[in-house]
Amino acid sequence: MDNNYNNMNQNIPGQPGSPYSEGPVYVDQSKSPQQAQGKAVAGLILGIGSILFGCTGIISLICGIIGLVVCSQVKRETTEMPGIGKVGKVLNIIGLVMGALGILFWLILILFGDWEVTYY
């Protein structure tokens, strides 16, 4: 008796998995916490690299942009961003600012710098 009752309830319109439901049922296959933690560490390393290469400009911008993308993926994949991911995001933003200032420094040096060499 219970078996027939359960089979009858599966065909209720609007219930997920029934033939009368509005659309396909998608299963949430979120990433594991270890993968999110690994991406957070990668974002942190890229943030440190963007600060270390801040005087070069281009390398700092590349590391900072990739690091921000990785940190945003961590935030999208988990409900709460790990502390390492938050620190990585801040370091990447600082690295982007330093990279922009590094490019500005090199442009000013190239445009207005004195490139003549004098020997006495």
Phi and psi restraints in degrees (range 20) as a CNS / XPLOR table:
assign (resid 1 and name C) (resid 2 and name N)
       (resid 2 and name CA) (resid 2 and name C) 1.0 -65.3 20.0 2
assign (resid 2 and name N) (resid 2 and name CA)
       (resid 2 and name C) (resid 3 and name N) 1.0 -34.7 20.0 2
assign (resid 2 and name C) (resid 3 and name N)
       (resid 3 and name CA) (resid 3 and name C) 1.0 -64.2 20.0 2
assign (resid 3 and name N) (resid 3 and name CA)
       (resid 3 and name C) (resid 4 and name N) 1.0 -42.1 20.0 2
assign (resid 3 and name C) (resid 4 and name N)
       (resid 4 and name CA) (resid 4 and name C) 1.0 -67.7 20.0 2
assign (resid 4 and name N) (resid 4 and name CA)
       (resid 4 and name C) (resid 5 and name N) 1.0 -36.8 20.0 2
assign (resid 4 and name C) (resid 5 and name N)
       (resid 5 and name CA) (resid 5 and name C) 1.0 -63.8 20.0 2
assign (resid 5 and name N) (resid 5 and name CA)
       (resid 5 and name C) (resid 6 and name N) 1.0 -41.8 20.0 2
assign (resid 5 and name C) (resid 6 and name N)
       (resid 6 and name CA) (resid 6 and name C) 1.0 -66.9 20.0 2
assign (resid 6 and name N) (resid 6 and name CA)
       (resid 6 and name C) (resid 7 and name N) 1.0 -37.4 20.0 2
assign (resid 6 and name C) (resid 7 and name N)
       (resid 7 and name CA) (resid 7 and name C) 1.0 -68.1 20.0 2
assign (resid 7 and name N) (resid 7 and name CA)
       (resid 7 and name C) (resid 8 and name N) 1.0 -33.1 20.0 2
assign (resid 7 and name C) (resid 8 and name N)
       (resid 8 and name CA) (resid 8 and name C) 1.0 -68.8 20.0 2
assign (resid 8 and name N) (resid 8 and name CA)
       (resid 8 and name C) (resid 9 and name N) 1.0 -33.9 20.0 2
assign (resid 8 and name C) (resid 9 and name N)
       (resid 9 and name CA) (resid 9 and name C) 1.0 -73.9 20.0 2
assign (resid 9 and name N) (resid 9 and name CA)
       (resid 9 and name C) (resid 10 and name N) 1.0 -15.2 20.0 2
assign (resid 9 and name C) (resid 10 and name N)
       (resid 10 and name CA) (resid 10 and name C) 1.0 -75.4 20.0 2
assign (resid 10 and name N) (resid 10 and name CA)
       (resid 10 and name C) (resid 11 and name N) 1.0 -15.9 20.0 2
assign (resid 10 and name C) (resid 11 and name N)
       (resid 11 and name CA) (resid 11 and name C) 1.0 -103.6 20.0 2
assign (resid 11 and name N) (resid 11 and name CA)
       (resid 11 and name C) (resid 12 and name N) 1.0 25.0 20.0 2
assign (resid 11 and name C) (resid 12 and name N)
       (resid 12 and name CA) (resid 12 and name C) 1.0 -77.3 20.0 2
assign (resid 12 and name N) (resid 12 and name CA)
       (resid 12 and name C) (resid 13 and name N) 1.0 127.9 20.0 2
assign (resid 12 and name C) (resid 13 and name N)
       (resid 13 and name CA) (resid 13 and name C) 1.0 -60.0 20.0 2
assign (resid 13 and name N) (resid 13 and name CA)
       (resid 13 and name C) (resid 14 and name N) 1.0 137.5 20.0 2
assign (resid 13 and name C) (resid 14 and name N)
       (resid 14 and name CA) (resid 14 and name C) 1.0 89.1 20.0 2
assign (resid 14 and name N) (resid 14 and name CA)
       (resid 14 and name C) (resid 15 and name N) 1.0 -10.4 20.0 2
assign (resid 14 and name C) (resid 15 and name N)
       (resid 15 and name CA) (resid 15 and name C) 1.0 -83.1 20.0 2
assign (resid 15 and name N) (resid 15 and name CA)
       (resid 15 and name C) (resid 16 and name N) 1.0 133.5 20.0 2
assign (resid 15 and name C) (resid 16 and name N)
       (resid 16 and name CA) (resid 16 and name C) 1.0 -59.7 20.0 2
assign (resid 16 and name N) (resid 16 and name CA)
       (resid 16 and name C) (resid 17 and name N) 1.0 135.3 20.0 2
assign (resid 16 and name C) (resid 17 and name N)
       (resid 17 and name CA) (resid 17 and name C) 1.0 92.1 20.0 2
assign (resid 17 and name N) (resid 17 and name CA)
       (resid 17 and name C) (resid 18 and name N) 1.0 -12.7 20.0 2
assign (resid 17 and name C) (resid 18 and name N)
       (resid 18 and name CA) (resid 18 and name C) 1.0 -82.9 20.0 2
assign (resid 18 and name N) (resid 18 and name CA)
       (resid 18 and name C) (resid 19 and name N) 1.0 156.5 20.0 2
assign (resid 18 and name C) (resid 19 and name N)
       (resid 19 and name CA) (resid 19 and name C) 1.0 -66.8 20.0 2
assign (resid 19 and name N) (resid 19 and name CA)
       (resid 19 and name C) (resid 20 and name N) 1.0 -12.5 20.0 2
assign (resid 19 and name C) (resid 20 and name N)
       (resid 20 and name CA) (resid 20 and name C) 1.0 -99.4 20.0 2
assign (resid 20 and name N) (resid 20 and name CA)
       (resid 20 and name C) (resid 21 and name N) 1.0 7.6 20.0 2
assign (resid 20 and name C) (resid 21 and name N)
       (resid 21 and name CA) (resid 21 and name C) 1.0 -72.8 20.0 2
assign (resid 21 and name N) (resid 21 and name CA)
       (resid 21 and name C) (resid 22 and name N) 1.0 161.1 20.0 2
assign (resid 21 and name C) (resid 22 and name N)
       (resid 22 and name CA) (resid 22 and name C) 1.0 -67.9 20.0 2
assign (resid 22 and name N) (resid 22 and name CA)
       (resid 22 and name C) (resid 23 and name N) 1.0 -30.8 20.0 2
assign (resid 22 and name C) (resid 23 and name N)
       (resid 23 and name CA) (resid 23 and name C) 1.0 -164.5 20.0 2
assign (resid 23 and name N) (resid 23 and name CA)
       (resid 23 and name C) (resid 24 and name N) 1.0 -174.4 20.0 2
assign (resid 23 and name C) (resid 24 and name N)
       (resid 24 and name CA) (resid 24 and name C) 1.0 -69.2 20.0 2
assign (resid 24 and name N) (resid 24 and name CA)
       (resid 24 and name C) (resid 25 and name N) 1.0 151.5 20.0 2
assign (resid 24 and name C) (resid 25 and name N)
       (resid 25 and name CA) (resid 25 and name C) 1.0 -95.9 20.0 2
assign (resid 25 and name N) (resid 25 and name CA)
       (resid 25 and name C) (resid 26 and name N) 1.0 122.8 20.0 2
assign (resid 25 and name C) (resid 26 and name N)
       (resid 26 and name CA) (resid 26 and name C) 1.0 -101.5 20.0 2
assign (resid 26 and name N) (resid 26 and name CA)
       (resid 26 and name C) (resid 27 and name N) 1.0 133.5 20.0 2
assign (resid 26 and name C) (resid 27 and name N)
       (resid 27 and name CA) (resid 27 and name C) 1.0 -92.6 20.0 2
assign (resid 27 and name N) (resid 27 and name CA)
       (resid 27 and name C) (resid 28 and name N) 1.0 131.0 20.0 2
assign (resid 27 and name C) (resid 28 and name N)
       (resid 28 and name CA) (resid 28 and name C) 1.0 -74.0 20.0 2
assign (resid 28 and name N) (resid 28 and name CA)
       (resid 28 and name C) (resid 29 and name N) 1.0 110.3 20.0 2
assign (resid 28 and name C) (resid 29 and name N)
       (resid 29 and name CA) (resid 29 and name C) 1.0 -108.9 20.0 2
assign (resid 29 and name N) (resid 29 and name CA)
       (resid 29 and name C) (resid 30 and name N) 1.0 71.3 20.0 2
assign (resid 29 and name C) (resid 30 and name N)
       (resid 30 and name CA) (resid 30 and name C) 1.0 -72.0 20.0 2
assign (resid 30 and name N) (resid 30 and name CA)
       (resid 30 and name C) (resid 31 and name N) 1.0 158.5 20.0 2
assign (resid 30 and name C) (resid 31 and name N)
       (resid 31 and name CA) (resid 31 and name C) 1.0 -69.8 20.0 2
assign (resid 31 and name N) (resid 31 and name CA)
       (resid 31 and name C) (resid 32 and name N) 1.0 156.7 20.0 2
assign (resid 31 and name C) (resid 32 and name N)
       (resid 32 and name CA) (resid 32 and name C) 1.0 -74.8 20.0 2
assign (resid 32 and name N) (resid 32 and name CA)
       (resid 32 and name C) (resid 33 and name N) 1.0 156.8 20.0 2
assign (resid 32 and name C) (resid 33 and name N)
       (resid 33 and name CA) (resid 33 and name C) 1.0 -61.4 20.0 2
assign (resid 33 and name N) (resid 33 and name CA)
       (resid 33 and name C) (resid 34 and name N) 1.0 -29.2 20.0 2
assign (resid 33 and name C) (resid 34 and name N)
       (resid 34 and name CA) (resid 34 and name C) 1.0 -67.8 20.0 2
assign (resid 34 and name N) (resid 34 and name CA)
       (resid 34 and name C) (resid 35 and name N) 1.0 -37.7 20.0 2
assign (resid 34 and name C) (resid 35 and name N)
       (resid 35 and name CA) (resid 35 and name C) 1.0 -67.6 20.0 2
assign (resid 35 and name N) (resid 35 and name CA)
       (resid 35 and name C) (resid 36 and name N) 1.0 -40.0 20.0 2
assign (resid 35 and name C) (resid 36 and name N)
       (resid 36 and name CA) (resid 36 and name C) 1.0 -65.5 20.0 2
assign (resid 36 and name N) (resid 36 and name CA)
       (resid 36 and name C) (resid 37 and name N) 1.0 -39.7 20.0 2
assign (resid 36 and name C) (resid 37 and name N)
       (resid 37 and name CA) (resid 37 and name C) 1.0 -64.8 20.0 2
assign (resid 37 and name N) (resid 37 and name CA)
       (resid 37 and name C) (resid 38 and name N) 1.0 -40.0 20.0 2
assign (resid 37 and name C) (resid 38 and name N)
       (resid 38 and name CA) (resid 38 and name C) 1.0 -64.4 20.0 2
assign (resid 38 and name N) (resid 38 and name CA)
       (resid 38 and name C) (resid 39 and name N) 1.0 -40.7 20.0 2
assign (resid 38 and name C) (resid 39 and name N)
       (resid 39 and name CA) (resid 39 and name C) 1.0 -67.5 20.0 2
assign (resid 39 and name N) (resid 39 and name CA)
       (resid 39 and name C) (resid 40 and name N) 1.0 -34.8 20.0 2
assign (resid 39 and name C) (resid 40 and name N)
       (resid 40 and name CA) (resid 40 and name C) 1.0 -65.1 20.0 2
assign (resid 40 and name N) (resid 40 and name CA)
       (resid 40 and name C) (resid 41 and name N) 1.0 -39.9 20.0 2
assign (resid 40 and name C) (resid 41 and name N)
       (resid 41 and name CA) (resid 41 and name C) 1.0 -66.2 20.0 2
assign (resid 41 and name N) (resid 41 and name CA)
       (resid 41 and name C) (resid 42 and name N) 1.0 -39.5 20.0 2
assign (resid 41 and name C) (resid 42 and name N)
       (resid 42 and name CA) (resid 42 and name C) 1.0 -62.8 20.0 2
assign (resid 42 and name N) (resid 42 and name CA)
       (resid 42 and name C) (resid 43 and name N) 1.0 -40.7 20.0 2
assign (resid 42 and name C) (resid 43 and name N)
       (resid 43 and name CA) (resid 43 and name C) 1.0 -63.2 20.0 2
assign (resid 43 and name N) (resid 43 and name CA)
       (resid 43 and name C) (resid 44 and name N) 1.0 -37.8 20.0 2
assign (resid 43 and name C) (resid 44 and name N)
       (resid 44 and name CA) (resid 44 and name C) 1.0 -65.7 20.0 2
assign (resid 44 and name N) (resid 44 and name CA)
       (resid 44 and name C) (resid 45 and name N) 1.0 -44.0 20.0 2
assign (resid 44 and name C) (resid 45 and name N)
       (resid 45 and name CA) (resid 45 and name C) 1.0 -64.2 20.0 2
assign (resid 45 and name N) (resid 45 and name CA)
       (resid 45 and name C) (resid 46 and name N) 1.0 -40.8 20.0 2
assign (resid 45 and name C) (resid 46 and name N)
       (resid 46 and name CA) (resid 46 and name C) 1.0 -66.3 20.0 2
assign (resid 46 and name N) (resid 46 and name CA)
       (resid 46 and name C) (resid 47 and name N) 1.0 -35.0 20.0 2
assign (resid 46 and name C) (resid 47 and name N)
       (resid 47 and name CA) (resid 47 and name C) 1.0 -65.4 20.0 2
assign (resid 47 and name N) (resid 47 and name CA)
       (resid 47 and name C) (resid 48 and name N) 1.0 -41.4 20.0 2
assign (resid 47 and name C) (resid 48 and name N)
       (resid 48 and name CA) (resid 48 and name C) 1.0 -65.0 20.0 2
assign (resid 48 and name N) (resid 48 and name CA)
       (resid 48 and name C) (resid 49 and name N) 1.0 -41.6 20.0 2
assign (resid 48 and name C) (resid 49 and name N)
       (resid 49 and name CA) (resid 49 and name C) 1.0 -63.9 20.0 2
assign (resid 49 and name N) (resid 49 and name CA)
       (resid 49 and name C) (resid 50 and name N) 1.0 -37.8 20.0 2
assign (resid 49 and name C) (resid 50 and name N)
       (resid 50 and name CA) (resid 50 and name C) 1.0 -67.4 20.0 2
assign (resid 50 and name N) (resid 50 and name CA)
       (resid 50 and name C) (resid 51 and name N) 1.0 -31.7 20.0 2
assign (resid 50 and name C) (resid 51 and name N)
       (resid 51 and name CA) (resid 51 and name C) 1.0 -74.7 20.0 2
assign (resid 51 and name N) (resid 51 and name CA)
       (resid 51 and name C) (resid 52 and name N) 1.0 -41.0 20.0 2
assign (resid 51 and name C) (resid 52 and name N)
       (resid 52 and name CA) (resid 52 and name C) 1.0 -63.3 20.0 2
assign (resid 52 and name N) (resid 52 and name CA)
       (resid 52 and name C) (resid 53 and name N) 1.0 -36.5 20.0 2
assign (resid 52 and name C) (resid 53 and name N)
       (resid 53 and name CA) (resid 53 and name C) 1.0 -97.5 20.0 2
assign (resid 53 and name N) (resid 53 and name CA)
       (resid 53 and name C) (resid 54 and name N) 1.0 25.2 20.0 2
assign (resid 53 and name C) (resid 54 and name N)
       (resid 54 and name CA) (resid 54 and name C) 1.0 -61.0 20.0 2
assign (resid 54 and name N) (resid 54 and name CA)
       (resid 54 and name C) (resid 55 and name N) 1.0 -32.5 20.0 2
assign (resid 54 and name C) (resid 55 and name N)
       (resid 55 and name CA) (resid 55 and name C) 1.0 -76.4 20.0 2
assign (resid 55 and name N) (resid 55 and name CA)
       (resid 55 and name C) (resid 56 and name N) 1.0 -17.1 20.0 2
assign (resid 55 and name C) (resid 56 and name N)
       (resid 56 and name CA) (resid 56 and name C) 1.0 -80.0 20.0 2
assign (resid 56 and name N) (resid 56 and name CA)
       (resid 56 and name C) (resid 57 and name N) 1.0 -29.5 20.0 2
assign (resid 56 and name C) (resid 57 and name N)
       (resid 57 and name CA) (resid 57 and name C) 1.0 91.0 20.0 2
assign (resid 57 and name N) (resid 57 and name CA)
       (resid 57 and name C) (resid 58 and name N) 1.0 -75.1 20.0 2
assign (resid 57 and name C) (resid 58 and name N)
       (resid 58 and name CA) (resid 58 and name C) 1.0 -65.5 20.0 2
assign (resid 58 and name N) (resid 58 and name CA)
       (resid 58 and name C) (resid 59 and name N) 1.0 -47.5 20.0 2
assign (resid 58 and name C) (resid 59 and name N)
       (resid 59 and name CA) (resid 59 and name C) 1.0 -62.9 20.0 2
assign (resid 59 and name N) (resid 59 and name CA)
       (resid 59 and name C) (resid 60 and name N) 1.0 -38.4 20.0 2
assign (resid 59 and name C) (resid 60 and name N)
       (resid 60 and name CA) (resid 60 and name C) 1.0 -64.9 20.0 2
assign (resid 60 and name N) (resid 60 and name CA)
       (resid 60 and name C) (resid 61 and name N) 1.0 -41.8 20.0 2
assign (resid 60 and name C) (resid 61 and name N)
       (resid 61 and name CA) (resid 61 and name C) 1.0 -64.7 20.0 2
assign (resid 61 and name N) (resid 61 and name CA)
       (resid 61 and name C) (resid 62 and name N) 1.0 -41.5 20.0 2
assign (resid 61 and name C) (resid 62 and name N)
       (resid 62 and name CA) (resid 62 and name C) 1.0 -64.2 20.0 2
assign (resid 62 and name N) (resid 62 and name CA)
       (resid 62 and name C) (resid 63 and name N) 1.0 -47.8 20.0 2
assign (resid 62 and name C) (resid 63 and name N)
       (resid 63 and name CA) (resid 63 and name C) 1.0 -62.4 20.0 2
assign (resid 63 and name N) (resid 63 and name CA)
       (resid 63 and name C) (resid 64 and name N) 1.0 -40.8 20.0 2
assign (resid 63 and name C) (resid 64 and name N)
       (resid 64 and name CA) (resid 64 and name C) 1.0 -65.6 20.0 2
assign (resid 64 and name N) (resid 64 and name CA)
       (resid 64 and name C) (resid 65 and name N) 1.0 -42.3 20.0 2
assign (resid 64 and name C) (resid 65 and name N)
       (resid 65 and name CA) (resid 65 and name C) 1.0 -67.5 20.0 2
assign (resid 65 and name N) (resid 65 and name CA)
       (resid 65 and name C) (resid 66 and name N) 1.0 -46.2 20.0 2
assign (resid 65 and name C) (resid 66 and name N)
       (resid 66 and name CA) (resid 66 and name C) 1.0 -62.9 20.0 2
assign (resid 66 and name N) (resid 66 and name CA)
       (resid 66 and name C) (resid 67 and name N) 1.0 -40.6 20.0 2
assign (resid 66 and name C) (resid 67 and name N)
       (resid 67 and name CA) (resid 67 and name C) 1.0 -63.4 20.0 2
assign (resid 67 and name N) (resid 67 and name CA)
       (resid 67 and name C) (resid 68 and name N) 1.0 -39.7 20.0 2
assign (resid 67 and name C) (resid 68 and name N)
       (resid 68 and name CA) (resid 68 and name C) 1.0 -66.6 20.0 2
assign (resid 68 and name N) (resid 68 and name CA)
       (resid 68 and name C) (resid 69 and name N) 1.0 -36.7 20.0 2
assign (resid 68 and name C) (resid 69 and name N)
       (resid 69 and name CA) (resid 69 and name C) 1.0 -64.4 20.0 2
assign (resid 69 and name N) (resid 69 and name CA)
       (resid 69 and name C) (resid 70 and name N) 1.0 -43.8 20.0 2
assign (resid 69 and name C) (resid 70 and name N)
       (resid 70 and name CA) (resid 70 and name C) 1.0 -64.4 20.0 2
assign (resid 70 and name N) (resid 70 and name CA)
       (resid 70 and name C) (resid 71 and name N) 1.0 -42.1 20.0 2
assign (resid 70 and name C) (resid 71 and name N)
       (resid 71 and name CA) (resid 71 and name C) 1.0 -66.8 20.0 2
assign (resid 71 and name N) (resid 71 and name CA)
       (resid 71 and name C) (resid 72 and name N) 1.0 -35.1 20.0 2
assign (resid 71 and name C) (resid 72 and name N)
       (resid 72 and name CA) (resid 72 and name C) 1.0 -69.6 20.0 2
assign (resid 72 and name N) (resid 72 and name CA)
       (resid 72 and name C) (resid 73 and name N) 1.0 -31.1 20.0 2
assign (resid 72 and name C) (resid 73 and name N)
       (resid 73 and name CA) (resid 73 and name C) 1.0 -66.1 20.0 2
assign (resid 73 and name N) (resid 73 and name CA)
       (resid 73 and name C) (resid 74 and name N) 1.0 -38.9 20.0 2
assign (resid 73 and name C) (resid 74 and name N)
       (resid 74 and name CA) (resid 74 and name C) 1.0 -63.1 20.0 2
assign (resid 74 and name N) (resid 74 and name CA)
       (resid 74 and name C) (resid 75 and name N) 1.0 -43.0 20.0 2
assign (resid 74 and name C) (resid 75 and name N)
       (resid 75 and name CA) (resid 75 and name C) 1.0 -65.5 20.0 2
assign (resid 75 and name N) (resid 75 and name CA)
       (resid 75 and name C) (resid 76 and name N) 1.0 -37.0 20.0 2
assign (resid 75 and name C) (resid 76 and name N)
       (resid 76 and name CA) (resid 76 and name C) 1.0 -71.5 20.0 2
assign (resid 76 and name N) (resid 76 and name CA)
       (resid 76 and name C) (resid 77 and name N) 1.0 -32.0 20.0 2
assign (resid 76 and name C) (resid 77 and name N)
       (resid 77 and name CA) (resid 77 and name C) 1.0 -84.7 20.0 2
assign (resid 77 and name N) (resid 77 and name CA)
       (resid 77 and name C) (resid 78 and name N) 1.0 -23.7 20.0 2
assign (resid 77 and name C) (resid 78 and name N)
       (resid 78 and name CA) (resid 78 and name C) 1.0 -117.3 20.0 2
assign (resid 78 and name N) (resid 78 and name CA)
       (resid 78 and name C) (resid 79 and name N) 1.0 159.7 20.0 2
assign (resid 78 and name C) (resid 79 and name N)
       (resid 79 and name CA) (resid 79 and name C) 1.0 -75.8 20.0 2
assign (resid 79 and name N) (resid 79 and name CA)
       (resid 79 and name C) (resid 80 and name N) 1.0 -38.2 20.0 2
assign (resid 79 and name C) (resid 80 and name N)
       (resid 80 and name CA) (resid 80 and name C) 1.0 -128.9 20.0 2
assign (resid 80 and name N) (resid 80 and name CA)
       (resid 80 and name C) (resid 81 and name N) 1.0 127.2 20.0 2
assign (resid 80 and name C) (resid 81 and name N)
       (resid 81 and name CA) (resid 81 and name C) 1.0 -70.2 20.0 2
assign (resid 81 and name N) (resid 81 and name CA)
       (resid 81 and name C) (resid 82 and name N) 1.0 132.4 20.0 2
assign (resid 81 and name C) (resid 82 and name N)
       (resid 82 and name CA) (resid 82 and name C) 1.0 -64.6 20.0 2
assign (resid 82 and name N) (resid 82 and name CA)
       (resid 82 and name C) (resid 83 and name N) 1.0 159.5 20.0 2
assign (resid 82 and name C) (resid 83 and name N)
       (resid 83 and name CA) (resid 83 and name C) 1.0 -60.1 20.0 2
assign (resid 83 and name N) (resid 83 and name CA)
       (resid 83 and name C) (resid 84 and name N) 1.0 -34.9 20.0 2
assign (resid 83 and name C) (resid 84 and name N)
       (resid 84 and name CA) (resid 84 and name C) 1.0 -64.6 20.0 2
assign (resid 84 and name N) (resid 84 and name CA)
       (resid 84 and name C) (resid 85 and name N) 1.0 -37.3 20.0 2
assign (resid 84 and name C) (resid 85 and name N)
       (resid 85 and name CA) (resid 85 and name C) 1.0 -65.8 20.0 2
assign (resid 85 and name N) (resid 85 and name CA)
       (resid 85 and name C) (resid 86 and name N) 1.0 -38.5 20.0 2
assign (resid 85 and name C) (resid 86 and name N)
       (resid 86 and name CA) (resid 86 and name C) 1.0 -66.0 20.0 2
assign (resid 86 and name N) (resid 86 and name CA)
       (resid 86 and name C) (resid 87 and name N) 1.0 -43.6 20.0 2
assign (resid 86 and name C) (resid 87 and name N)
       (resid 87 and name CA) (resid 87 and name C) 1.0 -64.7 20.0 2
assign (resid 87 and name N) (resid 87 and name CA)
       (resid 87 and name C) (resid 88 and name N) 1.0 -40.9 20.0 2
assign (resid 87 and name C) (resid 88 and name N)
       (resid 88 and name CA) (resid 88 and name C) 1.0 -61.3 20.0 2
assign (resid 88 and name N) (resid 88 and name CA)
       (resid 88 and name C) (resid 89 and name N) 1.0 -39.8 20.0 2
assign (resid 88 and name C) (resid 89 and name N)
       (resid 89 and name CA) (resid 89 and name C) 1.0 -64.4 20.0 2
assign (resid 89 and name N) (resid 89 and name CA)
       (resid 89 and name C) (resid 90 and name N) 1.0 -43.4 20.0 2
assign (resid 89 and name C) (resid 90 and name N)
       (resid 90 and name CA) (resid 90 and name C) 1.0 -63.8 20.0 2
assign (resid 90 and name N) (resid 90 and name CA)
       (resid 90 and name C) (resid 91 and name N) 1.0 -44.1 20.0 2
assign (resid 90 and name C) (resid 91 and name N)
       (resid 91 and name CA) (resid 91 and name C) 1.0 -64.3 20.0 2
assign (resid 91 and name N) (resid 91 and name CA)
       (resid 91 and name C) (resid 92 and name N) 1.0 -36.7 20.0 2
assign (resid 91 and name C) (resid 92 and name N)
       (resid 92 and name CA) (resid 92 and name C) 1.0 -66.8 20.0 2
assign (resid 92 and name N) (resid 92 and name CA)
       (resid 92 and name C) (resid 93 and name N) 1.0 -38.4 20.0 2
assign (resid 92 and name C) (resid 93 and name N)
       (resid 93 and name CA) (resid 93 and name C) 1.0 -65.6 20.0 2
assign (resid 93 and name N) (resid 93 and name CA)
       (resid 93 and name C) (resid 94 and name N) 1.0 -43.1 20.0 2
assign (resid 93 and name C) (resid 94 and name N)
       (resid 94 and name CA) (resid 94 and name C) 1.0 -62.2 20.0 2
assign (resid 94 and name N) (resid 94 and name CA)
       (resid 94 and name C) (resid 95 and name N) 1.0 -41.5 20.0 2
assign (resid 94 and name C) (resid 95 and name N)
       (resid 95 and name CA) (resid 95 and name C) 1.0 -64.1 20.0 2
assign (resid 95 and name N) (resid 95 and name CA)
       (resid 95 and name C) (resid 96 and name N) 1.0 -36.2 20.0 2
assign (resid 95 and name C) (resid 96 and name N)
       (resid 96 and name CA) (resid 96 and name C) 1.0 -64.6 20.0 2
assign (resid 96 and name N) (resid 96 and name CA)
       (resid 96 and name C) (resid 97 and name N) 1.0 -42.9 20.0 2
assign (resid 96 and name C) (resid 97 and name N)
       (resid 97 and name CA) (resid 97 and name C) 1.0 -64.0 20.0 2
assign (resid 97 and name N) (resid 97 and name CA)
       (resid 97 and name C) (resid 98 and name N) 1.0 -43.5 20.0 2
assign (resid 97 and name C) (resid 98 and name N)
       (resid 98 and name CA) (resid 98 and name C) 1.0 -64.9 20.0 2
assign (resid 98 and name N) (resid 98 and name CA)
       (resid 98 and name C) (resid 99 and name N) 1.0 -37.1 20.0 2
assign (resid 98 and name C) (resid 99 and name N)
       (resid 99 and name CA) (resid 99 and name C) 1.0 -64.8 20.0 2
assign (resid 99 and name N) (resid 99 and name CA)
       (resid 99 and name C) (resid 100 and name N) 1.0 -41.1 20.0 2
assign (resid 99 and name C) (resid 100 and name N)
       (resid 100 and name CA) (resid 100 and name C) 1.0 -64.9 20.0 2
assign (resid 100 and name N) (resid 100 and name CA)
       (resid 100 and name C) (resid 101 and name N) 1.0 -41.2 20.0 2
assign (resid 100 and name C) (resid 101 and name N)
       (resid 101 and name CA) (resid 101 and name C) 1.0 -67.3 20.0 2
assign (resid 101 and name N) (resid 101 and name CA)
       (resid 101 and name C) (resid 102 and name N) 1.0 -35.2 20.0 2
assign (resid 101 and name C) (resid 102 and name N)
       (resid 102 and name CA) (resid 102 and name C) 1.0 -64.2 20.0 2
assign (resid 102 and name N) (resid 102 and name CA)
       (resid 102 and name C) (resid 103 and name N) 1.0 -42.5 20.0 2
assign (resid 102 and name C) (resid 103 and name N)
       (resid 103 and name CA) (resid 103 and name C) 1.0 -64.7 20.0 2
assign (resid 103 and name N) (resid 103 and name CA)
       (resid 103 and name C) (resid 104 and name N) 1.0 -41.2 20.0 2
assign (resid 103 and name C) (resid 104 and name N)
       (resid 104 and name CA) (resid 104 and name C) 1.0 -62.5 20.0 2
assign (resid 104 and name N) (resid 104 and name CA)
       (resid 104 and name C) (resid 105 and name N) 1.0 -41.3 20.0 2
assign (resid 104 and name C) (resid 105 and name N)
       (resid 105 and name CA) (resid 105 and name C) 1.0 -60.0 20.0 2
assign (resid 105 and name N) (resid 105 and name CA)
       (resid 105 and name C) (resid 106 and name N) 1.0 -47.9 20.0 2
assign (resid 105 and name C) (resid 106 and name N)
       (resid 106 and name CA) (resid 106 and name C) 1.0 -66.5 20.0 2
assign (resid 106 and name N) (resid 106 and name CA)
       (resid 106 and name C) (resid 107 and name N) 1.0 -36.1 20.0 2
assign (resid 106 and name C) (resid 107 and name N)
       (resid 107 and name CA) (resid 107 and name C) 1.0 -64.8 20.0 2
assign (resid 107 and name N) (resid 107 and name CA)
       (resid 107 and name C) (resid 108 and name N) 1.0 -43.4 20.0 2
assign (resid 107 and name C) (resid 108 and name N)
       (resid 108 and name CA) (resid 108 and name C) 1.0 -64.3 20.0 2
assign (resid 108 and name N) (resid 108 and name CA)
       (resid 108 and name C) (resid 109 and name N) 1.0 -41.0 20.0 2
assign (resid 108 and name C) (resid 109 and name N)
       (resid 109 and name CA) (resid 109 and name C) 1.0 -64.7 20.0 2
assign (resid 109 and name N) (resid 109 and name CA)
       (resid 109 and name C) (resid 110 and name N) 1.0 -40.4 20.0 2
assign (resid 109 and name C) (resid 110 and name N)
       (resid 110 and name CA) (resid 110 and name C) 1.0 -71.4 20.0 2
assign (resid 110 and name N) (resid 110 and name CA)
       (resid 110 and name C) (resid 111 and name N) 1.0 -41.8 20.0 2
assign (resid 110 and name C) (resid 111 and name N)
       (resid 111 and name CA) (resid 111 and name C) 1.0 -76.6 20.0 2
assign (resid 111 and name N) (resid 111 and name CA)
       (resid 111 and name C) (resid 112 and name N) 1.0 -38.6 20.0 2
assign (resid 111 and name C) (resid 112 and name N)
       (resid 112 and name CA) (resid 112 and name C) 1.0 -117.3 20.0 2
assign (resid 112 and name N) (resid 112 and name CA)
       (resid 112 and name C) (resid 113 and name N) 1.0 3.8 20.0 2
assign (resid 112 and name C) (resid 113 and name N)
       (resid 113 and name CA) (resid 113 and name C) 1.0 -76.6 20.0 2
assign (resid 113 and name N) (resid 113 and name CA)
       (resid 113 and name C) (resid 114 and name N) 1.0 154.3 20.0 2
assign (resid 113 and name C) (resid 114 and name N)
       (resid 114 and name CA) (resid 114 and name C) 1.0 -95.0 20.0 2
assign (resid 114 and name N) (resid 114 and name CA)
       (resid 114 and name C) (resid 115 and name N) 1.0 110.1 20.0 2
assign (resid 114 and name C) (resid 115 and name N)
       (resid 115 and name CA) (resid 115 and name C) 1.0 -99.7 20.0 2
assign (resid 115 and name N) (resid 115 and name CA)
       (resid 115 and name C) (resid 116 and name N) 1.0 6.5 20.0 2
assign (resid 115 and name C) (resid 116 and name N)
       (resid 116 and name CA) (resid 116 and name C) 1.0 -79.2 20.0 2
assign (resid 116 and name N) (resid 116 and name CA)
       (resid 116 and name C) (resid 117 and name N) 1.0 140.7 20.0 2
assign (resid 116 and name C) (resid 117 and name N)
       (resid 117 and name CA) (resid 117 and name C) 1.0 -110.4 20.0 2
assign (resid 117 and name N) (resid 117 and name CA)
       (resid 117 and name C) (resid 118 and name N) 1.0 124.8 20.0 2
assign (resid 117 and name C) (resid 118 and name N)
       (resid 118 and name CA) (resid 118 and name C) 1.0 -116.5 20.0 2
assign (resid 118 and name N) (resid 118 and name CA)
       (resid 118 and name C) (resid 119 and name N) 1.0 136.0 20.0 2
assign (resid 118 and name C) (resid 119 and name N)
       (resid 119 and name CA) (resid 119 and name C) 1.0 -111.1 20.0 2
assign (resid 119 and name N) (resid 119 and name CA)
       (resid 119 and name C) (resid 120 and name N) 1.0 131.8 20.0 2
